[in-house]
Amino acid sequence: MGNLTGAPLDKYVQNQIDIRQKLLGHNPELNSLYEITPDARTLNNHNKGAWVRLVSSVDVTKNNSLKKTLGNVGEGSELAKNFALIGGVGNIAPYSNPIVGGVIPDQDTNKDIFKASKYSYGLGNLEYGLTPIFGIQSVKIRHLNRGAIRKYEIKLEVHNKDQLTIVEALYLRLGYYMLLEWGHTNYIAKNKYVSKPKVATSALNAFFDAQKDTTIESKIFEGRRETEGNYDGALFKVDNYSWSLGKNGGYEITISGVSKGGLVDSLTIGSPRIFEDNTNSILLEDYIIINPPNLAEKTLILEKLGTKIDKEEDIDIFYKRQIGTKLANSEYNALKEAGAIQVKNPNSISSPKVLNLTGAFDGENENLVTTISNQNKSVLNYYLFRIVQALKSQNIPWEEIEGVPTYKKAIVRNIKNQLEVENTEEEIPEAVAIKFSNPSNEENAYESYYVTLGTILSLIKEKIIPQANNVQIKISDGYEDNLMFTHWFQHSTNPQVCLIPFSYGKNPPEGSQPNTGTSSSPNLNTIISNYFRKGDGGNEVYQGRLMAIHVNIEHVTKVLEDTQNDKGGINLYKFLDKLLFTIQEALGNINNFTLTYDDDNGLNIKDDTIIPGVVDFSEDVVALRLYGTLPYQQGSFVRNVSSQSKITNQIATQIAIGSTASGNDVNSSTSLLARWNEGLVDRTQISERLEQALLTGNETPINSESNNEIFEELNKKYATQIEFLNEAYTSFKYLGKSSYTLAETNLQSLLEYDLGVKTLNGSLAGKGFIPIDLSLELDGISGILLYQKLVVTEEILPNSYVNKIDFIVTAMDHSIDRTGWTTTLSTLSTPKPKKRASSAKDSNEFSLLNPPQEEQETEE
């Protein structure tokens, strides 16, 4: 579960940290555990160097223009193999002659660029005398956008125009793949000292064997593990370059590259195209449904459709209903042939009148306007419409609740090969239909159709990305691999967006309703099952399966429409980002879903919250030593340590209202700051509160009466919310936008207060990050993933950090130059969880501020 916030560093990375620190501390354990001689230890500690190699994916074809300038350059990958950049120019072809070095012997050798590349001086034009070979000067790798994007900057030095021609042909190729690899020249891994790193790496071999990009990336990952973090690599695309004339008459070149994560922003899921199904080919296209301006044209279209015109009904209403009915029955091609559907022409001057489909459908379809009308606008639209069609079929009957037909549920199977929807009683119901009664029209129920978020991502991964003109990427869509923070009372405040199961709880806020001592759940849980929730007690009560959220299909198609550009394309990143934000809002705004990318998990969704109990730190975790040496134990390979606060405008406001430990403004954000300042108060802020209380005629707000007022307000919101939940998810009434908006506000207040109290009481580490950044510069190491938890020693940290906060990696940058390979880690801090006494109860109940003494937290 590598895409989980707060997971420990991989074991091989911890092993490398441990061995490096023991080597620097002259730990006697090395004598018995490792095959390392004293000489090897000395070389490892005092002779550190780095190597770096850049290789091009350019193959030369028969019809190339390089021969006129450079002579015979061969075909295929021969040029790329002979001019791999590794320090200077290195030849990685297995059949080639070794590097000779020195000065080129004669003019004949100079005319053959492959022979000339073996020498240190003399490659290229000799008009201005002998010049050295070209090569890499430095490499910098930076993580941007919380790690979703990696940017590469490679600086080269080129000494004449012929050399520039070679570099331009191979490396200044916008949109072409390049393989960058680097590592330490000597290191210790798997208990052995390595003085000669492998030249022909698995990634390099796969690169020249024309393997898929995902295969090359997996080989890089294997290399990291094999060397225990002493090797790294990247497959990137050139996105920019520049060159300038140097003072010595040569050229200074900078190549800019971007990782696949940076390309995610350009991926499309909605551009009209031919969609290849296993059984047929369907033309998916951006179109409009036209509304002819006169009676004759409408009549002609209806006749072509074979529809008998009802002379007694208004022709405009009749036309709209007939078009709606045929769209709902998936008669797209018939409508197109009859002229009711017109493919959009971006170059068209005239704009035909478009049919407004609102009211075009009967009762069971009127809540699916966008899903039905957009059925052929993209592959995802097409499949979502098919799921709705399958649920609407008679093969899956309506199930009753209290004698009323209320729901259908099914499993979406075999997405990779074909889409099948089957009825289910036992497995996860991935597709669900629910009837919500309409209070204003009892005969016309609102039918809502849902599919799990995991199914949507699977459709994108299996049906869209492989067939679109996109970079092929991995997508993390597993139900068990993607967890989110939740609360037993968290629920959807808008069934028009999404659904999750929930319970009413054992212990509501004081005074809102009797404490029954048992939790209850609505009828909704019968329909969508409780699979979303990992458990209902202890830490599991905070663990939810992100991919098991049921998302309203009509809402998904509306988001698709909202993110469509003028040319009919739908940007994948913008679509998912907006969809996640709306889900986050409907669930009470206690989550912060971030769409990111890494080589191991591909495109994945992270919740910026430490989820209690998910990460197992029961085994000893190797701590990174920040400073100094403990003789015969361990030393530090950290070069620099710094800390900085990261204050945004929003955080500044939170600090202003809730930074003191004595403040009684409780929510999930201010409670973090209160815990950070535990035992400390700001006398000026307290004076301000006292003065404000005197001016308003109220007693000091820091008293029990103030808490009673808070409880009274919360109890009112809770009672209102319970009424909403009973109507929405037990009686299944459609309540309307205003009710859903009020429910969202109430839920956020209730959850934030309860989570804030749990944070202050110590039963939760806290939701979010304390705005403190710890930055570390250390000897180069690979394998650390973003959002992993970095455990460090605390000998130089201020007292307020010690045993109180953890650090989550948010960026890992690399620099390779003549001084070696260095890695810079950026982290954000989050409160360290505290263990509570066994009598503490936090499962399925609201917490009280300042719990009884026996329930107070105990230090770890």
C-alpha positions in Angstrom: 0.0 0.0 0.0 2.7 2.5 -1.1 0.1 5.2 -1.9 -0.8 5.6 1.8 0.1 8.8 3.7 2.4 8.0 6.6 3.7 4.6 5.5 7.2 3.6 6.6 10.2 3.7 4.3 10.7 0.5 2.3 12.8 -2.1 4.2 15.7 -1.9 1.7 15.9 1.9 2.2 16.0 1.4 6.0 18.7 -1.3 5.6 20.8 1.2 3.6 20.4 4.0 6.2 21.3 1.5 8.9 24.5 0.3 7.2 25.7 3.8 6.2 25.3 5.0 9.8 27.1 2.0 11.3 30.0 2.4 8.8 30.4 6.1 9.8 30.2 5.2 13.5 32.8 2.3 13.2 30.2 -0.1 14.6 31.8 -3.4 15.6 28.7 -5.3 14.3 30.1 -4.8 10.8 32.9 -7.3 11.5 30.6 -10.2 12.0 27.6 -9.3 9.9 29.1 -7.9 6.7 31.8 -8.9 4.2 33.6 -5.6 4.5 37.3 -5.2 5.1 38.8 -2.1 6.8 40.1 -0.9 3.5 36.7 -1.2 1.9 35.2 0.7 4.8 37.7 3.5 4.4 37.1 3.7 0.6 33.4 3.8 1.1 33.5 6.6 3.6 36.2 8.8 2.1 36.1 8.1 -1.7 32.5 8.9 -2.6 31.8 9.7 -6.2 28.9 9.6 -8.5 28.3 8.5 -12.1 25.5 9.7 -14.4 24.4 8.6 -17.8 22.0 10.0 -20.4 20.9 7.9 -23.4 18.7 8.9 -26.3 15.8 6.9 -27.8 16.5 8.3 -31.2 16.9 5.8 -34.0 18.4 7.0 -37.3 16.5 6.0 -40.5 17.9 5.5 -44.0 16.6 8.9 -45.1 18.6 11.1 -42.8 20.5 14.3 -43.5 23.3 13.8 -41.0 25.5 12.0 -43.5 26.2 15.2 -45.3 27.7 16.8 -42.2 29.1 13.9 -40.2 29.7 11.1 -42.7 28.5 7.6 -42.0 26.3 7.6 -38.9 24.8 4.2 -39.3 21.2 3.3 -38.9 18.9 2.4 -36.0 20.3 2.9 -32.5 24.0 2.8 -33.5 24.4 6.6 -33.1 22.6 6.6 -29.7 24.7 3.7 -28.5 28.0 5.3 -29.5 27.1 8.7 -28.1 25.6 7.9 -24.7 26.6 10.7 -22.3 28.4 9.3 -19.3 30.7 12.0 -18.0 32.0 12.5 -21.5 31.0 10.3 -24.4 30.6 6.6 -23.6 29.9 3.7 -26.0 27.6 1.2 -24.5 27.4 -1.1 -27.5 28.6 -4.5 -26.4 30.5 -5.1 -29.7 32.4 -1.8 -29.7 36.0 -1.1 -29.0 36.9 0.3 -25.6 37.6 4.0 -25.0 41.2 4.9 -26.0 41.6 8.4 -24.5 44.3 10.9 -25.3 44.6 12.8 -28.6 43.2 11.7 -31.9 46.1 10.3 -34.0 45.3 11.6 -37.5 42.8 13.2 -39.9 41.4 9.9 -41.2 40.3 9.0 -37.7 38.7 12.4 -37.3 36.5 11.8 -40.4 35.0 8.7 -38.7 32.9 10.0 -35.8 32.6 6.6 -34.2 36.4 6.1 -34.1 37.0 9.8 -33.1 34.6 9.4 -30.1 37.1 6.9 -28.5 39.6 9.7 -27.9 39.5 12.5 -25.3 40.5 15.2 -27.9 39.7 15.7 -31.6 36.0 14.8 -32.1 34.5 17.1 -34.7 35.6 20.1 -36.6 39.4 20.8 -36.3 39.3 24.4 -37.7 39.9 25.9 -34.3 42.3 23.1 -33.1 41.7 20.1 -31.0 38.8 20.3 -28.6 37.7 17.9 -25.9 34.7 15.6 -26.2 31.3 16.9 -25.1 29.6 15.6 -21.9 27.3 16.2 -18.9 28.2 19.0 -16.5 25.4 18.6 -14.0 21.9 17.1 -13.4 19.1 18.4 -11.2 15.9 16.6 -10.5 13.0 18.5 -8.8 9.6 17.3 -7.5 6.7 19.7 -8.1 3.0 19.6 -7.4 3.4 17.4 -4.3 5.4 14.9 -6.3 3.0 14.5 -9.2 5.6 16.1 -11.5 9.3 15.6 -11.7 11.4 18.1 -13.7 14.8 17.3 -15.0 17.5 19.8 -15.9 20.7 18.5 -17.6 23.5 20.8 -18.5 25.9 19.8 -21.3 29.1 21.4 -22.6 29.8 21.1 -26.3 33.0 22.3 -28.0 32.3 22.6 -31.8 29.5 22.7 -34.3 30.0 19.0 -35.3 29.5 18.0 -31.7 26.4 20.2 -31.6 25.0 18.4 -34.6 25.3 15.1 -32.8 23.8 16.4 -29.6 21.0 18.2 -31.5 20.1 15.0 -33.4 20.1 12.8 -30.3 19.1 14.9 -27.3 17.4 18.1 -28.4 14.3 16.2 -29.5 11.1 17.6 -28.1 8.7 14.9 -27.0 11.3 12.1 -27.3 12.1 9.7 -24.4 15.5 9.9 -22.7 16.8 7.4 -20.1 18.7 9.1 -17.3 20.6 6.9 -14.8 22.8 7.7 -11.9 24.4 6.3 -8.8 27.3 6.0 -6.4 30.7 4.8 -7.8 31.2 2.6 -4.7 28.7 1.6 -2.1 27.7 -1.2 0.3 24.5 -3.2 -0.4 23.2 -6.6 0.7 26.2 -7.0 3.1 28.8 -6.6 0.3 31.1 -3.8 -0.8 30.6 -2.8 -4.5 33.4 -0.9 -6.1 32.4 -1.3 -9.8 28.7 -0.6 -10.4 27.0 -2.5 -13.2 27.4 -0.6 -16.5 24.8 -2.6 -18.6 21.9 -2.1 -16.3 18.6 -3.9 -16.8 16.9 -0.6 -17.6 19.5 0.2 -20.2 19.1 -3.2 -21.9 15.3 -2.8 -21.9 15.7 0.7 -23.4 17.6 -0.5 -26.4 15.5 -3.7 -26.7 12.6 -1.4 -27.5 10.7 -2.5 -24.5 7.6 -0.7 -23.3 8.0 2.3 -21.1 6.3 0.6 -18.2 8.8 -2.3 -18.5 11.8 0.1 -18.4 10.3 1.8 -15.3 9.9 -1.6 -13.6 13.6 -2.3 -14.3 14.6 1.0 -12.7 12.6 0.0 -9.7 14.4 -3.3 -9.5 17.7 -1.5 -9.7 16.9 0.6 -6.7 16.1 -2.5 -4.7 19.1 -4.5 -5.9 21.5 -1.7 -4.9 19.5 -0.8 -1.8 19.1 2.8 -2.9 22.5 3.4 -4.4 21.2 3.6 -8.0 18.4 5.5 -9.5 17.0 6.3 -12.9 14.2 8.0 -14.8 12.4 7.8 -18.1 11.4 11.3 -19.2 10.4 13.2 -22.2 12.2 16.3 -23.4 9.9 19.3 -23.0 12.3 22.2 -23.7 15.9 23.0 -24.4 18.2 26.0 -24.8 21.8 26.7 -26.0 24.1 29.6 -25.9 27.6 30.3 -27.2 30.1 30.0 -24.4 33.1 32.3 -23.8 35.5 29.6 -24.9 33.8 29.3 -28.3 31.8 26.2 -27.5 28.2 25.8 -26.6 26.4 25.6 -23.3 23.3 23.5 -23.5 20.4 22.9 -21.1 17.9 20.1 -21.6 14.6 20.2 -19.7 12.6 17.1 -19.2 9.3 16.1 -17.6 8.2 12.8 -16.0 5.1 10.9 -16.9 3.4 12.6 -13.9 3.9 15.9 -15.7 2.3 14.4 -18.8 -0.9 13.4 -16.9 -2.1 16.9 -17.3 -2.2 16.5 -21.0 -4.0 13.1 -21.0 -7.5 13.2 -22.6 -10.4 10.8 -22.0 -13.1 12.5 -24.1 -11.7 13.3 -27.5 -14.1 11.8 -30.1 -12.6 8.8 -31.8 -13.3 5.3 -33.1 -13.8 3.1 -30.1 -12.7 -0.5 -30.8 -14.9 -3.0 -28.9 -14.4 -6.7 -29.0 -17.6 -7.1 -31.0 -18.0 -3.9 -33.0 -16.6 -0.5 -33.8 -18.5 2.5 -32.5 -18.0 6.0 -33.7 -17.8 8.2 -30.7 -18.2 11.9 -31.6 -19.0 15.3 -30.3 -22.4 16.2 -31.5 -25.5 18.3 -30.9 -29.2 17.4 -31.0 -30.9 19.9 -33.3 -34.3 21.5 -32.9 -35.6 22.3 -36.4 -37.1 25.8 -36.5 -40.2 24.9 -38.5 -43.0 22.2 -38.5 -42.1 20.7 -41.8 -38.5 19.8 -40.8 -39.6 18.3 -37.5 -42.2 16.2 -39.4 -39.7 15.0 -41.9 -37.3 13.8 -39.2 -40.1 12.1 -37.4 -41.2 10.3 -40.6 -37.6 9.2 -41.2 -37.6 7.7 -37.7 -40.8 5.8 -38.6 -42.7 7.6 -35.9 -46.5 8.0 -36.3 -47.2 11.7 -35.6 -49.9 12.4 -33.0 -51.9 15.2 -34.7 -53.7 16.1 -31.5 -50.5 16.8 -29.5 -48.3 19.9 -29.8 -45.7 19.0 -32.4 -42.8 20.7 -30.4 -43.6 18.7 -27.3 -44.2 15.5 -29.3 -40.9 15.9 -31.2 -38.9 16.5 -28.0 -40.4 13.4 -26.4 -39.8 11.2 -29.4 -36.1 12.3 -29.6 -35.7 11.7 -25.8 -37.3 8.2 -26.0 -35.0 7.1 -28.8 -31.9 8.5 -27.1 -32.9 6.6 -23.9 -33.2 3.5 -26.0 -29.8 4.0 -27.4 -31.0 4.6 -31.0 -28.2 7.0 -31.7 -27.4 5.9 -35.2 -31.1 6.1 -36.3 -31.4 9.6 -34.9 -28.2 10.6 -36.7 -29.4 9.2 -40.1 -32.7 11.0 -39.7 -31.0 14.3 -39.1 -31.9 14.8 -35.5 -28.3 14.5 -34.5 -25.6 16.6 -36.1 -21.9 16.1 -35.6 -20.2 19.3 -34.5 -18.1 21.1 -37.1 -15.6 23.5 -35.5 -15.2 25.3 -38.8 -19.0 25.8 -39.3 -20.1 29.4 -39.6 -23.8 28.8 -38.8 -25.1 27.6 -35.4 -28.2 25.4 -35.7 -30.8 25.6 -32.9 -30.1 23.0 -30.2 -32.8 21.0 -28.6 -33.2 21.5 -24.9 -33.8 18.0 -23.6 -35.1 19.0 -20.2 -38.6 17.5 -19.9 -38.0 15.3 -23.0 -37.9 12.0 -20.9 -40.5 10.2 -18.9 -40.3 10.0 -15.2 -37.8 7.2 -14.9 -35.4 9.0 -17.2 -35.7 12.6 -16.4 -32.9 12.5 -13.9 -30.5 11.2 -16.5 -30.6 14.0 -19.0 -26.8 14.4 -19.3 -26.0 10.7 -19.2 -28.5 9.9 -22.0 -27.8 12.9 -24.2 -24.0 12.5 -24.0 -24.0 8.7 -24.5 -21.7 8.8 -27.5 -19.5 11.8 -26.7 -16.7 9.8 -25.2 -15.7 6.2 -24.2 -16.5 6.9 -20.6 -19.9 8.4 -21.4 -20.6 5.4 -23.5 -19.8 2.9 -20.7 -21.6 4.9 -18.0 -24.7 4.9 -20.2 -24.4 1.1 -20.7 -24.3 0.6 -17.0 -27.5 2.6 -16.6 -29.2 0.6 -19.4 -28.2 -2.7 -17.8 -29.6 -1.6 -14.5 -32.8 -0.4 -16.1 -33.4 -3.7 -17.8 -36.0 -6.2 -16.6 -33.2 -8.8 -15.9 -32.5 -7.0 -12.6 -35.8 -6.5 -10.7 -36.5 -3.7 -8.2 -36.1 -4.9 -4.6 -38.5 -3.8 -1.9 -38.0 -2.0 1.4 -41.0 -2.0 3.6 -43.1 -3.2 0.7 -42.0 -0.4 -1.7 -39.9 -1.1 -4.8 -36.7 0.9 -3.9 -33.4 -0.4 -5.3 -31.4 -2.6 -7.7 -27.8 -3.6 -7.3 -25.4 -5.4 -9.5 -21.7 -6.2 -10.1 -19.8 -4.7 -13.1 -17.6 -7.6 -14.4 -14.7 -8.1 -16.8 -14.1 -4.5 -17.6 -10.9 -5.3 -19.5 -12.6 -7.5 -22.1 -16.3 -6.5 -22.1 -18.8 -4.8 -19.8 -21.2 -7.2 -18.2 -23.6 -6.3 -15.4 -24.9 -9.1 -13.2 -27.3 -9.2 -10.3 -25.7 -9.8 -6.9 -26.6 -10.7 -3.4 -23.2 -11.5 -1.9 -20.4 -9.6 -3.6 -19.7 -5.9 -3.7 -22.6 -4.2 -5.5 -20.6 -1.9 -7.8 -23.6 -0.6 -9.6 -26.8 0.5 -7.8 -30.1 2.1 -8.6 -32.3 3.8 -6.0 -35.7 5.4 -6.2 -36.1 8.6 -4.2 -39.7 9.6 -3.8 -40.8 13.0 -5.0 -42.8 14.8 -2.3 -44.4 17.1 -4.9 -45.3 14.3 -7.2 -45.8 10.8 -5.6 -46.2 9.1 -9.0 -42.9 10.4 -10.3 -40.0 9.0 -8.3 -36.4 10.2 -8.8 -34.3 7.4 -10.1 -30.6 7.7 -9.2 -27.9 5.4 -10.6 -24.5 4.9 -8.9 -21.2 3.2 -9.7 -18.2 2.8 -7.5 -15.2 5.2 -7.9 -13.1 2.1 -8.4 -15.2 1.1 -11.4 -14.8 4.6 -13.0 -11.0 4.4 -12.6 -11.0 0.8 -14.0 -12.9 2.0 -17.0 -10.4 4.8 -17.6 -7.4 2.4 -17.1 -8.7 -0.5 -19.2 -11.0 1.0 -21.8 -9.8 4.6 -22.4 -6.0 5.1 -21.8 -4.9 2.1 -24.0 -7.1 3.2 -26.9 -6.6 7.0 -26.7 -3.6 8.8 -28.2 -2.1 9.0 -24.7 1.1 8.1 -22.8 0.3 4.7 -21.3 0.2 5.0 -17.5 -0.6 2.9 -14.6 -3.7 3.8 -12.5 -4.2 2.6 -8.9 -7.8 1.4 -8.7 -7.7 -1.4 -6.2 -10.3 -1.5 -3.4 -7.7 -2.6 -0.8 -4.9 -0.4 -2.1 -6.6 3.0 -1.6 -7.8 4.0 1.8 -9.2 7.3 3.1 -9.8 8.8 6.5 -13.4 8.5 7.6 -15.6 8.9 10.7 -18.4 6.6 11.7 -21.0 9.4 11.3 -19.5 10.6 8.0 -22.2 10.3 5.3 -23.1 11.9 2.0 -25.1 15.1 2.4 -26.1 14.9 -1.3 -27.2 11.6 -2.9 -27.0 13.5 -6.2 -23.2 13.3 -5.8 -22.3 10.1 -4.0 -23.2 7.6 -1.2 -21.3 5.8 1.6 -22.7 3.6 4.4 -22.8 5.1 7.9 -24.3 4.6 11.4 -26.2 7.0 13.8 -23.8 6.1 16.6 -24.0 4.9 20.2 -23.5 8.2 21.9 -24.8 11.4 20.2 -24.0 14.8 21.6 -25.5 15.5 25.0 -29.2 16.2 25.0 -29.9 15.5 21.3 -31.5 12.1 21.9 -31.4 9.3 24.4 -28.2 7.3 24.7 -29.2 3.8 23.7 -25.7 2.3 24.0 -26.1 0.7 20.6 -25.5 2.0 17.1 -28.1 2.0 14.3 -27.8 2.2 10.6 -30.3 3.4 7.9 -31.9 1.3 5.1 -29.2 2.6 2.8 -26.7 0.2 4.3 -28.8 -2.7 3.1 -28.4 -1.5 -0.5 -24.7 -0.5 -0.7 -23.4 -2.8 2.0 -20.8 -1.8 4.6 -17.8 -2.8 2.5 -16.7 0.9 2.3 -15.8 0.7 6.0 -12.8 -1.4 7.1 -14.4 -2.0 10.5 -16.7 -0.6 13.2 -14.4 -0.5 16.3 -11.1 0.8 17.5 -8.9 2.4 14.9 -10.7 0.6 12.0 -13.6 3.1 12.5 -11.4 5.7 10.9 -10.5 3.6 7.8 -12.6 3.7 4.6 -12.0 2.2 1.2 -11.9 5.1 -1.2 -12.7 3.1 -4.3 -15.9 1.8 -2.7 -17.6 5.2 -2.7 -20.7 5.0 -4.9 -20.8 8.0 -7.2 -23.9 9.2 -8.9 -23.6 8.5 -12.7 -25.5 11.6 -13.7 -23.1 13.6 -11.6 -20.1 12.0 -13.3 -21.5 12.8 -16.7 -22.1 16.4 -15.7 -18.5 16.7 -14.5 -17.4 15.3 -17.8 -19.4 17.9 -19.6 -18.2 20.7 -17.4 -14.5 19.8 -18.0 -14.9 19.4 -21.8 -13.0 21.9 -23.9 -14.0 23.7 -27.1 -12.7 20.8 -29.3 -14.6 18.1 -27.4 -11.6 16.9 -25.4 -11.9 16.1 -21.7 -8.7 16.5 -19.6 -8.2 13.5 -17.3 -6.6 15.4 -14.5 -9.2 18.2 -14.5 -12.0 15.7 -14.6 -10.8 13.6 -11.7 -9.7 16.6 -9.7 -13.2 18.2 -9.9 -14.9 14.9 -9.3 -12.9 14.3 -6.1 -13.5 17.8 -4.9 -17.3 17.4 -5.2 -17.2 14.1 -3.4 -15.1 15.7 -0.7 -17.7 18.4 -0.3 -20.6 16.0 -0.1 -18.8 14.0 2.6 -18.4 16.9 5.0 -15.0 18.4 3.9 -12.9 16.4 6.4 -10.8 14.8 3.6 -8.3 16.4 1.3 -8.0 14.2 -1.7 -4.9 14.8 -3.8 -4.4 13.4 -7.3 -0.7 12.5 -7.7 1.6 10.2 -9.7 4.6 8.1 -8.9 6.5 5.4 -10.8 5.4 2.6 -8.5 1.7 3.2 -8.2 1.1 5.3 -11.3 -1.8 7.8 -11.1 -3.3 7.5 -7.6 -5.4 9.4 -5.1 -4.1 10.2 -1.7 -5.9 11.5 1.3 -3.7 14.1 3.1 -4.5 12.5 6.5 -2.8 10.0 8.7 -5.3 7.2 9.1 -5.1 5.7 12.6 -4.1 2.0 12.8 -3.4 1.5 9.0 0.4 1.7 9.2 2.1 -0.9 11.2 5.1 0.4 13.1 5.3 -2.5 15.5 8.7 -3.5 14.1 11.7 -1.4 14.8 12.1 1.4 12.2 15.6 2.6 11.4 15.8 6.3 12.3 17.9 8.7 10.2 20.6 10.3 12.3 20.5 14.0 11.8 23.8 15.0 13.4 27.1 13.9 14.9 28.6 10.5 15.7 28.1 8.0 18.4 31.5 6.2 18.6 31.2 2.5 17.8 27.5 2.9 17.1 26.5 5.2 14.2 27.4 8.4 12.4 25.4 10.7 10.1 25.4 11.1 6.4 23.1 14.1 6.6 24.9 17.2 5.2 22.5 19.9 6.2 19.3 20.4 8.3 16.9 23.3 8.2 13.4 24.1 9.2 10.9 26.7 8.0 7.2 27.4 8.7 4.9 27.2 5.8 2.1 29.7 6.4 -0.6 30.2 3.9 -3.4 32.8 4.2 -5.8 30.1 5.4 -3.4 28.8 8.0 -2.7 32.3 9.1 -6.4 32.8 9.9 -6.5 29.5 11.8 -3.5 30.6 13.8 -5.1 33.9 14.7 -8.2 32.2 16.1 -6.9 29.0 17.6 -3.2 29.0 18.3 -3.2 29.0 22.1 -3.6 25.8 24.0 -6.2 27.4 26.2 -8.5 28.5 23.3 -12.0 27.0 23.3 -12.6 27.4 19.5 -12.5 23.7 18.7 -12.2 22.3 15.2 -9.9 19.8 13.5 -7.5 22.5 12.4 -7.1 24.7 15.4 -6.8 21.7 17.7 -3.6 20.8 15.9 -2.1 24.2 16.8 -3.4 23.8 20.4 -1.6 20.5 20.7 1.5 22.0 19.2 1.4 24.7 21.9 0.5 22.4 24.7 1.4 23.9 28.1 2.0 27.4 26.7 -0.4 30.3 26.5 -0.4 33.8 25.0 -1.2 36.2 27.7 -2.1 38.9 25.2 -4.7 36.7 23.4 -6.2 35.8 26.8 -6.4 39.5 27.7 -8.1 40.2 24.4 -10.7 37.5 25.1 -11.4 38.9 28.6 -11.8 42.4 27.3 -14.1 41.2 24.5 -16.2 39.4 27.1 -16.5 42.5 29.3 -17.5 44.7 26.3 -20.3 42.2 25.2 -21.5 41.8 28.8 -20.7 38.1 28.7 -18.5 36.2 31.2 -15.2 35.0 30.0 -15.6 32.6 27.1 -13.1 30.3 28.6 -15.5 28.6 31.0 -18.1 25.8 31.2 -20.9 28.1 30.1 -19.2 28.7 26.8 -18.8 24.9 26.3 -22.5 24.5 27.1 -23.4 27.0 24.4 -21.2 25.0 21.9 -22.9 21.8 22.9 -26.4 23.4 22.6 -25.6 24.6 19.1 -24.1 21.2 18.1 -27.1 19.3 19.5 -29.5 21.4 17.3 -27.4 20.6 14.3 -27.3 17.0 15.2 -31.0 16.8 15.6 -31.5 18.5 12.3 -29.0 16.1 10.7 -30.7 13.0 12.1 -34.0 14.2 10.6 -32.3 14.7 7.3 -30.7 11.2 7.4 -34.0 9.5 8.2 -35.8 11.2 5.4 -33.0 10.8 2.8 -31.6 7.3 3.6 -34.4 5.4 5.5 -37.5 6.8 3.8 -35.6 7.7 0.6 -37.1 11.1 -0.1 -35.7 13.5 -2.7 -35.1 16.7 -0.5 -33.7 19.2 -3.0 -30.7 21.4 -3.2 -31.4 23.7 -0.2 -31.7 20.7 2.2 -28.5 19.2 0.8 -26.6 22.4 1.2 -27.7 22.8 4.9 -26.8 19.2 5.6 -23.3 19.7 4.2 -22.8 22.7 6.5 -24.1 20.9 9.6 -22.1 17.7 8.9 -18.9 19.7 8.5 -19.5 21.4 11.9 -20.3 18.2 13.7 -17.4 16.2 12.3 -14.8 19.0 12.7 -15.8 19.5 16.4 -15.7 15.8 17.2 -12.4 15.3 15.4 -11.0 18.4 17.1 -12.0 17.1 20.6 -10.5 13.7 19.8 -7.3 15.4 18.7 -7.1 17.5 21.9 -7.9 14.4 24.0 -5.1 12.5 22.3 -7.1 9.7 20.7 -6.3 11.1 17.2 -3.0 12.4 15.9 -5.0 15.1 14.2 -6.3 15.8 10.7 -3.8 17.7 8.4 -0.4 19.1 8.8 1.3 21.4 11.3 2.9 24.1 9.0 6.5 23.2 9.9 8.8 22.0 7.1 12.0 20.1 7.9 14.5 20.0 5.0 17.4 17.5 4.9 20.3 17.4 2.5 22.1 14.0 2.5 24.4 11.7 0.5 22.4 10.5 -2.5 19.8 7.8 -1.9 16.9 6.4 -3.9 13.7 4.5 -3.0 12.1 7.1 -0.7 8.6 7.6 -1.8 6.6 10.8 -1.3 4.0 10.7 1.5 6.1 8.1 3.4 6.9 8.8 7.1 10.5 9.7 7.8 11.7 8.7 11.3 14.6 10.8 12.5 16.7 11.1 15.6 15.9 14.1 17.8 19.3 15.1 19.3 19.3 18.5 17.6 15.6 19.2 17.3 13.9 21.8 19.5 12.1 20.5 22.5 8.6 21.2 21.0 9.5 18.6 18.2 10.7 15.9 20.5 8.3 12.9 20.7 5.5 15.2 19.5 5.6 15.3 15.7 6.3 13.0 12.7 7.6 14.0 9.3 5.9 13.1 6.0 8.1 13.3 2.9 6.6 15.8 0.4 9.5 16.2 -2.1 12.7 14.4 -2.9 15.1 16.3 -5.2 18.5 15.1 -6.5 21.6 16.8 -7.7 24.5 15.1 -9.5 27.7 17.0 -10.4 31.5 16.9 -9.9 31.0 16.8 -6.1 28.9 13.7 -6.2 25.2 12.8 -5.7 23.2 14.6 -3.1 19.5 14.2 -2.2 17.3 16.8 -0.6 14.2 15.8 1.3 11.4 18.2 2.1 8.9 17.1 4.8 5.8 18.5 6.5 5.1 17.7 10.1 2.1 16.0 11.6 1.3 15.3 15.2 2.6 12.0 16.6 -0.3 9.9 17.8 -0.7 9.2 21.5 -1.8 6.0 23.1 -4.8 6.2 25.3 -5.8 4.2 28.3 -7.7 1.0 27.6 -10.9 2.5 29.1 -11.1 5.2 26.5 -14.0 4.8 24.0 -13.9 6.5 20.6 -15.7 4.1 18.4 -19.2 5.1 17.1 -19.7 7.9 19.6 -19.2 11.6 19.9 -16.4 12.7 22.3 -16.7 15.2 25.1 -14.2 18.0 25.7 -11.9 17.3 28.7 -12.8 13.6 29.3 -12.7 12.0 32.8 -9.3 11.5 34.3 -9.2 7.8 33.6 -9.7 8.5 29.9 -6.9 11.0 29.6 -4.2 10.1 27.1 -1.0 8.4 28.1 2.4 9.1 26.5 3.9 6.5 24.2 
